[in-house]
């Protein structure tokens, strides 16, 4: 259930919800902690009370003190040392009547002398008497809630054992421990130790305040972190999501991806990569659409010729005309087949290129391998010689795909050979240029290019060759141009000064 709920929330809402749950659990644990810490602190404080109560009861039994005001008063004076570290001790008889109180003993230091058993009221000045009266009034008021607790204690299961309870006022936190006194198996009275334990209250409040301050601080930190998370991370991610939806829906809606690309962190890199990938895909889609359009245009003419020829063949009885039309049909079919074959190969190359990686390669070694292969075929077949010129011993390194560089050189040589007469020569020259660039030049002795059509020779399906040089699909030089641009190179076609054509490719050297 929870996982399903979280699944439908945004990252920010998930973050806030999880933090809310964490705080809720911490809050519950804190309440349990505070509820457990209070009894623990009180228990530590009252351990001394119990020791004093037991010692006092032992002395009362040993001295056989009667529970009346006179005997108890003398006992408190003589045994004051037992209570000197306590705020107040009260002694009650079995009828819950107060018969002794240490608060009545602190009016004169002489009262604590073991030599004095009786306090002469005449020795007290008027101020002391007035203070005593005021204190007695307070004592009487405070005594009321103890009477009630004593009555409850006398009938409870805790009777006979030390019993501790607290009384909290606006300015005091009183800690009281009571216990009954048995003498001759008879309950004769009660002892009560009253301590102003404000330090317990302070300790508990300090813990509460610390936890509250900590929670507030953590909440502020989380809110700040949530703002930063939303502002600098989640918002850019949402923009990326919007950008992908725009691409998917082919919408004209604008996105803020350009702002994200300016970042120097992982999101900036991701945005740049996504944008580059999208542009590349759009480029490939546009290329494929253009290819399809051009192919359709190129096929339309031979198809029209085929239709016309087939219509005439079906209607004519002229054998000579029929044979001529059959030749036209065969020629057009071959042309269509050639177009489709070259187009299919070009698409395969495009798809393969995207999955291939570039590496450091030696241009001269690749050129030598291709030249040797062509010489082995055309030197004996047509007496066409291909010469490779390099500045021997030098390395001509570029960053590229080896089989694609081979394809570039092979296509250029095939094009030059197709325009060359028998016994002619083709030169392949590799040299270094300024600004860390390499030049690969293919020069032939053919008919050259038409000056007005030099800018068109790299277009798809463009062909301006005479019939005697055979027919081609017009894709060869276009494929070469695409492969060169893939390698961040430049291709230039011109006529040679003396005779023939010159095609130069410029690569970046490494």
TAJOGI-V159429 format. One record per pair of residues at least 24 apart in sequence whose ideal C-beta (glycine too) atoms are under 6 Angstrom apart, sorted by sequence separation. I is the first residue (numbers start at 1). J is the second residue. D is the distance in Angstrom with one decimal. If there is no record, write none. Layout:
i->[I:I]
j->[J:J]
d->[D:D]
//
This chain:
i->[76:172:173:236:420:107:153:173:56:67:306:364:416:420:72:173:305:419:72:173:416:419:69:302:412:68:236:247:67:80:364:302:363:384:302:396:362:363:78:103:370:384:457:299:360:361:366:370:374:383:454:150:366:370:382:383:384:385:386:387:388:389:390:298:358:361:358:367:396:74:358:98:356:146:449:448:295:419:96:418:448:449:443:448:96:445:446:445:444:371:444:443:367:415:442:441:411:440:364:363:439:411:437:438:438:408:436:408:404:400:412:94:94:94:93:92:92:91:90:89:88:86:87:87:398:399:50:397:46:67:61:67:57:53:49:346:45:46:342:342:346:339:56:338:53:49:45:41:41:298:38:294:294:30:19:12:12:11]
j->[100:196:197:260:444:132:178:198:82:93:332:390:442:446:99:200:332:446:100:201:444:447:99:332:442:99:267:278:99:112:396:335:396:417:336:430:397:398:114:139:406:420:493:336:397:400:405:409:413:422:493:190:406:410:422:423:424:425:426:427:428:429:430:339:399:402:400:409:438:117:401:143:401:192:495:495:343:469:147:469:500:501:496:501:150:499:500:500:500:428:501:502:428:476:503:504:476:505:430:430:506:480:506:507:509:480:509:483:483:487:503:187:188:189:189:189:190:191:192:193:194:193:195:196:507:510:162:510:164:188:183:189:181:179:177:475:175:177:473:475:479:473:191:473:191:193:197:200:203:461:204:460:461:211:222:230:234:234]
d->[5.3:5.8:5.2:4.7:5.4:5.4:5.9:5.2:5.9:4.2:4.9:5.0:5.8:4.8:4.7:6.0:5.0:3.3:3.6:3.9:3.8:5.8:4.9:3.8:4.5:5.9:5.1:5.7:5.6:5.1:4.7:5.0:4.2:6.0:5.3:5.5:5.8:5.5:5.9:5.9:5.6:5.8:5.6:5.8:5.6:5.5:5.1:4.6:5.3:5.4:5.9:5.6:5.8:5.5:4.7:4.6:5.8:5.1:4.7:5.2:4.9:4.3:4.8:5.6:5.0:5.2:5.5:5.7:5.4:5.9:5.7:5.9:4.9:5.8:5.6:4.3:5.3:5.7:5.3:5.6:5.5:5.5:5.7:4.7:5.1:5.3:4.9:4.3:4.4:5.8:5.6:5.0:5.7:5.5:5.0:4.7:5.0:4.6:5.4:5.9:5.7:4.9:5.4:4.7:4.8:5.4:4.8:5.2:5.2:4.9:5.7:5.6:5.7:5.6:4.7:5.6:4.4:5.8:4.4:5.5:4.2:5.8:4.8:5.1:4.5:5.4:4.8:5.2:4.8:5.3:5.8:4.2:5.3:4.8:3.8:5.8:6.0:5.2:4.0:4.6:5.7:5.0:5.9:5.1:5.4:4.6:5.9:5.2:6.0:4.7:5.7:4.8:5.3:5.4:5.5:5.3:5.4:5.6]
//
